[in-house]
Amino acid sequence: MKIIACIKQVPDSEAKVKADGGQISWGDAPLVINPFDEYAVEGALQQKEATNGTVTAICIGPETAKEALKHALAMGADEAILISDPALSNMDTLGAAKVLASAIQKIGADMVIFGRQTLDNGAGITPAQTARLTGYPMLGLAGSIKVNERSVTVERVLEEGKQIVKANLPAVISVVQSIGEPRYPSFMGIRKASKAEIPVWSLSDLGISAPTEMIKRDELMTPPARETTVEMITGESPAEIAEKLADKIIAEKVL
């Protein structure tokens, strides 16, 4: 079975987000593999072991995103591909889905696995958009995956409970934490990943043009500063403090 794990590089979860010139800025925060995508890689590796398959990790991003792919390789992925092009610097979720769908069709896959959402954007709709563009069925929020010949059954973890759904392969699946704790990269895996040559595909390699942005963030406004004053009410007893507080509330017409 040929399995693709779609991952993304994002700022560390401890990063402090701020508005800089009307745009989002994470400052000098380190960039890491999206934490939710570690579960996607784990789910892909579980299916690799269950079906004697292979796992290819793909990521859209700049040259630095190779580090996220090396993390996936260190975990046990067989191959990694970086999709990088200057025209992809400002993408919405649909644009990312179009690029990923083209890469998936070029590679060929029996199963495509995503994390439930990304830490930086958090929309959580790229898996469904990618499924729509590839024509594959979409099985979202999977806590477990079981393959039976050319079909896959997943247990979806929902707020109201669990749901069992089944679809024919190939399929797109997004996973949640119930899929299993992501394995730690082994020492040998880290050494192998550090020496790996990760191919870089451009839009021309995929045979597509830059996706048109459907949603564009023109400016991020910083909330105006709020001025507040605090008045401490004191008294000789709790009853006196309560009486003063009641008088203050009435005087200010709060009630």
ChimeraX commands (.cxc) that place a marker at each C-alpha (Angstrom):
marker #1 position 0.00,0.00,0.00 radius 0.5
marker #1 position 1.24,3.47,-0.92 radius 0.5
marker #1 position 0.53,5.99,1.83 radius 0.5
marker #1 position 1.08,9.75,1.77 radius 0.5
marker #1 position 1.32,11.80,4.96 radius 0.5
marker #1 position 0.71,15.52,4.40 radius 0.5
marker #1 position 2.54,17.68,6.91 radius 0.5
marker #1 position 3.29,21.35,7.50 radius 0.5
marker #1 position 5.99,23.35,9.25 radius 0.5
marker #1 position 4.61,25.83,11.80 radius 0.5
marker #1 position 5.94,28.08,14.58 radius 0.5
marker #1 position 6.51,26.43,17.93 radius 0.5
marker #1 position 3.43,26.36,20.15 radius 0.5
marker #1 position 5.21,28.65,22.65 radius 0.5
marker #1 position 5.55,31.39,20.02 radius 0.5
marker #1 position 4.02,34.76,20.87 radius 0.5
marker #1 position 1.84,35.96,18.01 radius 0.5
marker #1 position 1.62,39.67,17.32 radius 0.5
marker #1 position 0.61,42.05,14.56 radius 0.5
marker #1 position 3.56,43.57,12.74 radius 0.5
marker #1 position 2.76,46.03,9.95 radius 0.5
marker #1 position -0.75,44.63,9.66 radius 0.5
marker #1 position 0.53,41.06,9.23 radius 0.5
marker #1 position 0.90,38.13,11.60 radius 0.5
marker #1 position 4.39,37.75,13.05 radius 0.5
marker #1 position 5.87,35.01,15.24 radius 0.5
marker #1 position 9.15,36.83,15.72 radius 0.5
marker #1 position 12.16,34.56,16.05 radius 0.5
marker #1 position 10.16,31.55,17.25 radius 0.5
marker #1 position 11.59,28.20,16.07 radius 0.5
marker #1 position 9.73,26.34,13.31 radius 0.5
marker #1 position 8.69,22.73,13.92 radius 0.5
marker #1 position 6.53,20.03,12.39 radius 0.5
marker #1 position 2.87,20.79,13.05 radius 0.5
marker #1 position 2.05,18.83,16.25 radius 0.5
marker #1 position -1.21,17.49,14.79 radius 0.5
marker #1 position 0.72,16.24,11.76 radius 0.5
marker #1 position 2.90,14.05,13.97 radius 0.5
marker #1 position -0.29,12.05,14.53 radius 0.5
marker #1 position -0.77,11.89,10.76 radius 0.5
marker #1 position 2.72,10.42,10.37 radius 0.5
marker #1 position 2.02,7.99,13.21 radius 0.5
marker #1 position -1.23,6.87,11.58 radius 0.5
marker #1 position 0.58,6.42,8.26 radius 0.5
marker #1 position 3.33,4.36,9.89 radius 0.5
marker #1 position 0.76,2.14,11.58 radius 0.5
marker #1 position -0.78,1.37,8.19 radius 0.5
marker #1 position 2.66,0.85,6.68 radius 0.5
marker #1 position 3.32,-1.83,9.29 radius 0.5
marker #1 position -0.13,-3.38,8.95 radius 0.5
marker #1 position -0.07,-3.59,5.14 radius 0.5
marker #1 position 3.65,-3.84,4.37 radius 0.5
marker #1 position 3.35,-0.49,2.63 radius 0.5
marker #1 position 5.42,2.65,2.16 radius 0.5
marker #1 position 5.02,6.16,3.53 radius 0.5
marker #1 position 5.87,9.35,1.65 radius 0.5
marker #1 position 5.73,12.63,3.56 radius 0.5
marker #1 position 5.00,15.77,1.56 radius 0.5
marker #1 position 5.09,19.38,2.66 radius 0.5
marker #1 position 4.52,22.78,1.06 radius 0.5
marker #1 position 6.90,25.44,2.27 radius 0.5
marker #1 position 10.27,27.16,1.98 radius 0.5
marker #1 position 13.64,25.42,2.14 radius 0.5
marker #1 position 13.46,25.42,5.96 radius 0.5
marker #1 position 10.47,23.07,5.79 radius 0.5
marker #1 position 12.90,20.26,5.01 radius 0.5
marker #1 position 13.47,20.05,8.76 radius 0.5
marker #1 position 9.82,19.09,9.29 radius 0.5
marker #1 position 10.17,16.44,6.59 radius 0.5
marker #1 position 13.34,15.12,8.22 radius 0.5
marker #1 position 11.35,14.72,11.42 radius 0.5
marker #1 position 8.87,12.54,9.53 radius 0.5
marker #1 position 11.76,10.54,8.02 radius 0.5
marker #1 position 13.29,10.07,11.46 radius 0.5
marker #1 position 9.96,8.72,12.70 radius 0.5
marker #1 position 10.01,6.09,9.96 radius 0.5
marker #1 position 8.70,7.58,6.70 radius 0.5
marker #1 position 10.39,6.08,3.62 radius 0.5
marker #1 position 10.49,9.19,1.44 radius 0.5
marker #1 position 9.91,12.92,1.68 radius 0.5
marker #1 position 9.12,15.57,-0.92 radius 0.5
marker #1 position 9.16,19.34,-0.46 radius 0.5
marker #1 position 6.93,21.47,-2.68 radius 0.5
marker #1 position 8.47,24.92,-2.80 radius 0.5
marker #1 position 7.87,27.83,-5.15 radius 0.5
marker #1 position 8.03,31.62,-4.66 radius 0.5
marker #1 position 4.49,31.85,-6.04 radius 0.5
marker #1 position 3.23,29.88,-3.03 radius 0.5
marker #1 position 4.24,32.43,-0.40 radius 0.5
marker #1 position 0.62,33.50,0.19 radius 0.5
marker #1 position -1.79,30.59,0.01 radius 0.5
marker #1 position -5.20,29.98,1.45 radius 0.5
marker #1 position -6.46,26.51,2.31 radius 0.5
marker #1 position -7.94,25.90,-1.12 radius 0.5
marker #1 position -4.66,26.87,-2.78 radius 0.5
marker #1 position -2.80,24.42,-0.57 radius 0.5
marker #1 position -5.34,21.72,-1.42 radius 0.5
marker #1 position -4.86,22.30,-5.16 radius 0.5
marker #1 position -1.09,21.94,-4.85 radius 0.5
marker #1 position -1.36,18.87,-2.63 radius 0.5
marker #1 position -3.92,17.24,-4.92 radius 0.5
marker #1 position -1.57,17.68,-7.88 radius 0.5
marker #1 position 1.32,16.16,-5.93 radius 0.5
marker #1 position -0.83,13.25,-4.76 radius 0.5
marker #1 position -1.94,12.48,-8.30 radius 0.5
marker #1 position 1.66,12.65,-9.52 radius 0.5
marker #1 position 2.94,10.32,-6.79 radius 0.5
marker #1 position -0.06,8.00,-6.74 radius 0.5
marker #1 position -1.52,6.84,-3.44 radius 0.5
marker #1 position -3.86,4.34,-1.84 radius 0.5
marker #1 position -4.30,6.45,1.27 radius 0.5
marker #1 position -3.62,10.10,2.13 radius 0.5
marker #1 position -3.43,11.05,5.80 radius 0.5
marker #1 position -3.62,14.52,7.37 radius 0.5
marker #1 position -3.61,15.81,10.92 radius 0.5
marker #1 position -6.92,17.28,12.01 radius 0.5
marker #1 position -5.72,20.89,11.62 radius 0.5
marker #1 position -2.63,23.08,11.62 radius 0.5
marker #1 position -1.40,25.02,14.61 radius 0.5
marker #1 position -0.89,28.30,12.74 radius 0.5
marker #1 position -4.11,28.53,10.73 radius 0.5
marker #1 position -6.32,25.95,12.38 radius 0.5
marker #1 position -9.06,25.94,9.72 radius 0.5
marker #1 position -9.02,22.14,9.48 radius 0.5
marker #1 position -10.60,22.11,6.00 radius 0.5
marker #1 position -7.60,21.37,3.75 radius 0.5
marker #1 position -8.09,17.57,4.04 radius 0.5
marker #1 position -11.69,17.83,2.81 radius 0.5
marker #1 position -10.74,20.26,0.04 radius 0.5
marker #1 position -7.94,17.94,-1.08 radius 0.5
marker #1 position -10.33,14.97,-1.09 radius 0.5
marker #1 position -12.79,16.92,-3.24 radius 0.5
marker #1 position -10.09,17.83,-5.77 radius 0.5
marker #1 position -8.68,14.30,-6.01 radius 0.5
marker #1 position -12.12,12.70,-6.12 radius 0.5
marker #1 position -11.27,10.49,-3.14 radius 0.5
marker #1 position -13.76,9.84,-0.33 radius 0.5
marker #1 position -13.07,11.84,2.85 radius 0.5
marker #1 position -13.01,10.19,6.28 radius 0.5
marker #1 position -12.41,12.83,8.93 radius 0.5
marker #1 position -11.46,12.84,12.62 radius 0.5
marker #1 position -10.36,9.20,12.60 radius 0.5
marker #1 position -9.25,7.69,15.90 radius 0.5
marker #1 position -8.48,4.30,14.36 radius 0.5
marker #1 position -7.96,2.95,10.84 radius 0.5
marker #1 position -8.43,-0.59,9.54 radius 0.5
marker #1 position -7.79,-1.67,5.96 radius 0.5
marker #1 position -9.53,-4.69,4.44 radius 0.5
marker #1 position -8.36,-5.40,0.88 radius 0.5
marker #1 position -9.48,-2.35,-1.12 radius 0.5
marker #1 position -11.61,-0.67,1.55 radius 0.5
marker #1 position -10.89,1.19,4.76 radius 0.5
marker #1 position -12.95,1.46,7.94 radius 0.5
marker #1 position -12.33,4.21,10.48 radius 0.5
marker #1 position -13.76,5.06,13.87 radius 0.5
marker #1 position -14.51,8.78,13.90 radius 0.5
marker #1 position -14.16,10.58,17.24 radius 0.5
marker #1 position -16.91,13.19,17.49 radius 0.5
marker #1 position -18.13,15.45,20.29 radius 0.5
marker #1 position -21.35,13.44,20.60 radius 0.5
marker #1 position -19.63,10.04,20.52 radius 0.5
marker #1 position -18.03,7.71,17.98 radius 0.5
marker #1 position -19.04,6.80,14.46 radius 0.5
marker #1 position -17.90,3.90,12.26 radius 0.5
marker #1 position -17.61,4.72,8.56 radius 0.5
marker #1 position -16.26,2.78,5.58 radius 0.5
marker #1 position -15.06,3.78,2.11 radius 0.5
marker #1 position -13.26,2.32,-0.86 radius 0.5
marker #1 position -9.60,3.09,-1.41 radius 0.5
marker #1 position -7.97,5.38,-2.34 radius 0.5
marker #1 position -9.20,7.69,0.41 radius 0.5
marker #1 position -8.24,10.83,2.30 radius 0.5
marker #1 position -8.23,10.53,6.10 radius 0.5
marker #1 position -7.68,13.12,8.82 radius 0.5
marker #1 position -6.70,11.75,12.22 radius 0.5
marker #1 position -7.05,12.85,15.82 radius 0.5
marker #1 position -4.91,12.10,18.87 radius 0.5
marker #1 position -6.74,8.82,19.54 radius 0.5
marker #1 position -4.81,7.31,16.61 radius 0.5
marker #1 position -1.92,6.79,19.03 radius 0.5
marker #1 position 0.93,8.74,20.58 radius 0.5
marker #1 position 3.48,9.67,17.90 radius 0.5
marker #1 position 6.59,7.53,18.18 radius 0.5
marker #1 position 9.90,9.11,19.06 radius 0.5
marker #1 position 12.42,9.26,16.24 radius 0.5
marker #1 position 15.01,6.53,16.74 radius 0.5
marker #1 position 18.75,7.24,16.78 radius 0.5
marker #1 position 19.17,5.38,13.50 radius 0.5
marker #1 position 16.16,7.20,12.08 radius 0.5
marker #1 position 17.65,10.56,13.00 radius 0.5
marker #1 position 20.97,9.63,11.37 radius 0.5
marker #1 position 19.22,8.44,8.23 radius 0.5
marker #1 position 17.09,11.58,8.05 radius 0.5
marker #1 position 20.10,13.87,8.50 radius 0.5
marker #1 position 21.72,12.37,5.40 radius 0.5
marker #1 position 18.56,12.22,3.30 radius 0.5
marker #1 position 18.39,14.15,0.05 radius 0.5
marker #1 position 14.89,15.59,-0.11 radius 0.5
marker #1 position 13.73,16.43,-3.65 radius 0.5
marker #1 position 12.13,19.83,-4.18 radius 0.5
marker #1 position 9.22,20.17,-6.60 radius 0.5
marker #1 position 8.15,23.47,-8.08 radius 0.5
marker #1 position 4.79,24.33,-9.62 radius 0.5
marker #1 position 6.24,23.58,-13.05 radius 0.5
marker #1 position 7.19,20.10,-11.84 radius 0.5
marker #1 position 3.55,19.58,-10.92 radius 0.5
marker #1 position 2.36,21.06,-14.21 radius 0.5
marker #1 position 0.15,23.67,-12.57 radius 0.5
marker #1 position 0.10,27.44,-12.19 radius 0.5
marker #1 position -0.04,29.32,-8.91 radius 0.5
marker #1 position -3.50,28.97,-7.30 radius 0.5
marker #1 position -5.57,32.13,-7.11 radius 0.5
marker #1 position -6.28,33.24,-3.56 radius 0.5
marker #1 position -9.96,32.96,-2.71 radius 0.5
marker #1 position -9.42,34.46,0.75 radius 0.5
marker #1 position -6.85,37.16,1.39 radius 0.5
marker #1 position -5.92,38.75,4.70 radius 0.5
marker #1 position -5.22,42.40,3.90 radius 0.5
marker #1 position -4.46,43.58,7.39 radius 0.5
marker #1 position -4.48,42.36,10.95 radius 0.5
marker #1 position -5.59,45.03,13.39 radius 0.5
marker #1 position -4.28,45.14,16.92 radius 0.5
marker #1 position -7.11,45.56,19.44 radius 0.5
marker #1 position -7.12,49.08,20.92 radius 0.5
marker #1 position -5.63,49.46,24.36 radius 0.5
marker #1 position -8.16,49.50,27.16 radius 0.5
marker #1 position -7.76,51.83,30.10 radius 0.5
marker #1 position -9.10,50.49,33.35 radius 0.5
marker #1 position -9.09,51.75,36.92 radius 0.5
marker #1 position -9.43,49.71,40.06 radius 0.5
marker #1 position -10.98,50.96,43.28 radius 0.5
marker #1 position -10.52,48.90,46.42 radius 0.5
marker #1 position -13.40,49.01,48.88 radius 0.5
marker #1 position -12.33,48.63,52.47 radius 0.5
marker #1 position -14.13,48.44,55.78 radius 0.5
marker #1 position -13.96,47.23,59.35 radius 0.5
marker #1 position -16.10,44.15,58.61 radius 0.5
marker #1 position -17.46,42.15,55.68 radius 0.5
marker #1 position -20.89,43.68,56.32 radius 0.5
marker #1 position -19.52,47.21,56.05 radius 0.5
marker #1 position -17.63,46.35,52.85 radius 0.5
marker #1 position -20.80,44.79,51.37 radius 0.5
marker #1 position -22.85,47.89,52.25 radius 0.5
marker #1 position -20.31,50.22,50.62 radius 0.5
marker #1 position -20.23,47.98,47.54 radius 0.5
marker #1 position -24.02,48.00,47.28 radius 0.5
marker #1 position -24.11,51.81,47.56 radius 0.5
marker #1 position -21.41,52.07,44.87 radius 0.5
marker #1 position -23.30,49.77,42.49 radius 0.5
marker #1 position -26.49,51.79,42.94 radius 0.5
marker #1 position -24.67,55.11,42.52 radius 0.5
marker #1 position -23.01,53.94,39.30 radius 0.5
marker #1 position -26.37,52.59,38.07 radius 0.5
marker #1 position -24.91,49.14,37.44 radius 0.5
marker #1 position -28.19,47.69,38.67 radius 0.5
marker link #1:1,2 radius 0.2
marker link #1:2,3 radius 0.2
marker link #1:3,4 radius 0.2
marker link #1:4,5 radius 0.2
marker link #1:5,6 radius 0.2
marker link #1:6,7 radius 0.2
marker link #1:7,8 radius 0.2
marker link #1:8,9 radius 0.2
marker link #1:9,10 radius 0.2
marker link #1:10,11 radius 0.2
marker link #1:11,12 radius 0.2
marker link #1:12,13 radius 0.2
marker link #1:13,14 radius 0.2
marker link #1:14,15 radius 0.2
marker link #1:15,16 radius 0.2
marker link #1:16,17 radius 0.2
marker link #1:17,18 radius 0.2
marker link #1:18,19 radius 0.2
marker link #1:19,20 radius 0.2
marker link #1:20,21 radius 0.2
marker link #1:21,22 radius 0.2
marker link #1:22,23 radius 0.2
marker link #1:23,24 radius 0.2
marker link #1:24,25 radius 0.2
marker link #1:25,26 radius 0.2
marker link #1:26,27 radius 0.2
marker link #1:27,28 radius 0.2
marker link #1:28,29 radius 0.2
marker link #1:29,30 radius 0.2
marker link #1:30,31 radius 0.2
marker link #1:31,32 radius 0.2
marker link #1:32,33 radius 0.2
marker link #1:33,34 radius 0.2
marker link #1:34,35 radius 0.2
marker link #1:35,36 radius 0.2
marker link #1:36,37 radius 0.2
marker link #1:37,38 radius 0.2
marker link #1:38,39 radius 0.2
marker link #1:39,40 radius 0.2
marker link #1:40,41 radius 0.2
marker link #1:41,42 radius 0.2
marker link #1:42,43 radius 0.2
marker link #1:43,44 radius 0.2
marker link #1:44,45 radius 0.2
marker link #1:45,46 radius 0.2
marker link #1:46,47 radius 0.2
marker link #1:47,48 radius 0.2
marker link #1:48,49 radius 0.2
marker link #1:49,50 radius 0.2
marker link #1:50,51 radius 0.2
marker link #1:51,52 radius 0.2
marker link #1:52,53 radius 0.2
marker link #1:53,54 radius 0.2
marker link #1:54,55 radius 0.2
marker link #1:55,56 radius 0.2
marker link #1:56,57 radius 0.2
marker link #1:57,58 radius 0.2
marker link #1:58,59 radius 0.2
marker link #1:59,60 radius 0.2
marker link #1:60,61 radius 0.2
marker link #1:61,62 radius 0.2
marker link #1:62,63 radius 0.2
marker link #1:63,64 radius 0.2
marker link #1:64,65 radius 0.2
marker link #1:65,66 radius 0.2
marker link #1:66,67 radius 0.2
marker link #1:67,68 radius 0.2
marker link #1:68,69 radius 0.2
marker link #1:69,70 radius 0.2
marker link #1:70,71 radius 0.2
marker link #1:71,72 radius 0.2
marker link #1:72,73 radius 0.2
marker link #1:73,74 radius 0.2
marker link #1:74,75 radius 0.2
marker link #1:75,76 radius 0.2
marker link #1:76,77 radius 0.2
marker link #1:77,78 radius 0.2
marker link #1:78,79 radius 0.2
marker link #1:79,80 radius 0.2
marker link #1:80,81 radius 0.2
marker link #1:81,82 radius 0.2
marker link #1:82,83 radius 0.2
marker link #1:83,84 radius 0.2
marker link #1:84,85 radius 0.2
marker link #1:85,86 radius 0.2
marker link #1:86,87 radius 0.2
marker link #1:87,88 radius 0.2
marker link #1:88,89 radius 0.2
marker link #1:89,90 radius 0.2
marker link #1:90,91 radius 0.2
marker link #1:91,92 radius 0.2
marker link #1:92,93 radius 0.2
marker link #1:93,94 radius 0.2
marker link #1:94,95 radius 0.2
marker link #1:95,96 radius 0.2
marker link #1:96,97 radius 0.2
marker link #1:97,98 radius 0.2
marker link #1:98,99 radius 0.2
marker link #1:99,100 radius 0.2
marker link #1:100,101 radius 0.2
marker link #1:101,102 radius 0.2
marker link #1:102,103 radius 0.2
marker link #1:103,104 radius 0.2
marker link #1:104,105 radius 0.2
marker link #1:105,106 radius 0.2
marker link #1:106,107 radius 0.2
marker link #1:107,108 radius 0.2
marker link #1:108,109 radius 0.2
marker link #1:109,110 radius 0.2
marker link #1:110,111 radius 0.2
marker link #1:111,112 radius 0.2
marker link #1:112,113 radius 0.2
marker link #1:113,114 radius 0.2
marker link #1:114,115 radius 0.2
marker link #1:115,116 radius 0.2
marker link #1:116,117 radius 0.2
marker link #1:117,118 radius 0.2
marker link #1:118,119 radius 0.2
marker link #1:119,120 radius 0.2
marker link #1:120,121 radius 0.2
marker link #1:121,122 radius 0.2
marker link #1:122,123 radius 0.2
marker link #1:123,124 radius 0.2
marker link #1:124,125 radius 0.2
marker link #1:125,126 radius 0.2
marker link #1:126,127 radius 0.2
marker link #1:127,128 radius 0.2
marker link #1:128,129 radius 0.2
marker link #1:129,130 radius 0.2
marker link #1:130,131 radius 0.2
marker link #1:131,132 radius 0.2
marker link #1:132,133 radius 0.2
marker link #1:133,134 radius 0.2
marker link #1:134,135 radius 0.2
marker link #1:135,136 radius 0.2
marker link #1:136,137 radius 0.2
marker link #1:137,138 radius 0.2
marker link #1:138,139 radius 0.2
marker link #1:139,140 radius 0.2
marker link #1:140,141 radius 0.2
marker link #1:141,142 radius 0.2
marker link #1:142,143 radius 0.2
marker link #1:143,144 radius 0.2
marker link #1:144,145 radius 0.2
marker link #1:145,146 radius 0.2
marker link #1:146,147 radius 0.2
marker link #1:147,148 radius 0.2
marker link #1:148,149 radius 0.2
marker link #1:149,150 radius 0.2
marker link #1:150,151 radius 0.2
marker link #1:151,152 radius 0.2
marker link #1:152,153 radius 0.2
marker link #1:153,154 radius 0.2
marker link #1:154,155 radius 0.2
marker link #1:155,156 radius 0.2
marker link #1:156,157 radius 0.2
marker link #1:157,158 radius 0.2
marker link #1:158,159 radius 0.2
marker link #1:159,160 radius 0.2
marker link #1:160,161 radius 0.2
marker link #1:161,162 radius 0.2
marker link #1:162,163 radius 0.2
marker link #1:163,164 radius 0.2
marker link #1:164,165 radius 0.2
marker link #1:165,166 radius 0.2
marker link #1:166,167 radius 0.2
marker link #1:167,168 radius 0.2
marker link #1:168,169 radius 0.2
marker link #1:169,170 radius 0.2
marker link #1:170,171 radius 0.2
marker link #1:171,172 radius 0.2
marker link #1:172,173 radius 0.2
marker link #1:173,174 radius 0.2
marker link #1:174,175 radius 0.2
marker link #1:175,176 radius 0.2
marker link #1:176,177 radius 0.2
marker link #1:177,178 radius 0.2
marker link #1:178,179 radius 0.2
marker link #1:179,180 radius 0.2
marker link #1:180,181 radius 0.2
marker link #1:181,182 radius 0.2
marker link #1:182,183 radius 0.2
marker link #1:183,184 radius 0.2
marker link #1:184,185 radius 0.2
marker link #1:185,186 radius 0.2
marker link #1:186,187 radius 0.2
marker link #1:187,188 radius 0.2
marker link #1:188,189 radius 0.2
marker link #1:189,190 radius 0.2
marker link #1:190,191 radius 0.2
marker link #1:191,192 radius 0.2
marker link #1:192,193 radius 0.2
marker link #1:193,194 radius 0.2
marker link #1:194,195 radius 0.2
marker link #1:195,196 radius 0.2
marker link #1:196,197 radius 0.2
marker link #1:197,198 radius 0.2
marker link #1:198,199 radius 0.2
marker link #1:199,200 radius 0.2
marker link #1:200,201 radius 0.2
marker link #1:201,202 radius 0.2
marker link #1:202,203 radius 0.2
marker link #1:203,204 radius 0.2
marker link #1:204,205 radius 0.2
marker link #1:205,206 radius 0.2
marker link #1:206,207 radius 0.2
marker link #1:207,208 radius 0.2
marker link #1:208,209 radius 0.2
marker link #1:209,210 radius 0.2
marker link #1:210,211 radius 0.2
marker link #1:211,212 radius 0.2
marker link #1:212,213 radius 0.2
marker link #1:213,214 radius 0.2
marker link #1:214,215 radius 0.2
marker link #1:215,216 radius 0.2
marker link #1:216,217 radius 0.2
marker link #1:217,218 radius 0.2
marker link #1:218,219 radius 0.2
marker link #1:219,220 radius 0.2
marker link #1:220,221 radius 0.2
marker link #1:221,222 radius 0.2
marker link #1:222,223 radius 0.2
marker link #1:223,224 radius 0.2
marker link #1:224,225 radius 0.2
marker link #1:225,226 radius 0.2
marker link #1:226,227 radius 0.2
marker link #1:227,228 radius 0.2
marker link #1:228,229 radius 0.2
marker link #1:229,230 radius 0.2
marker link #1:230,231 radius 0.2
marker link #1:231,232 radius 0.2
marker link #1:232,233 radius 0.2
marker link #1:233,234 radius 0.2
marker link #1:234,235 radius 0.2
marker link #1:235,236 radius 0.2
marker link #1:236,237 radius 0.2
marker link #1:237,238 radius 0.2
marker link #1:238,239 radius 0.2
marker link #1:239,240 radius 0.2
marker link #1:240,241 radius 0.2
marker link #1:241,242 radius 0.2
marker link #1:242,243 radius 0.2
marker link #1:243,244 radius 0.2
marker link #1:244,245 radius 0.2
marker link #1:245,246 radius 0.2
marker link #1:246,247 radius 0.2
marker link #1:247,248 radius 0.2
marker link #1:248,249 radius 0.2
marker link #1:249,250 radius 0.2
marker link #1:250,251 radius 0.2
marker link #1:251,252 radius 0.2
marker link #1:252,253 radius 0.2
marker link #1:253,254 radius 0.2
marker link #1:254,255 radius 0.2
view
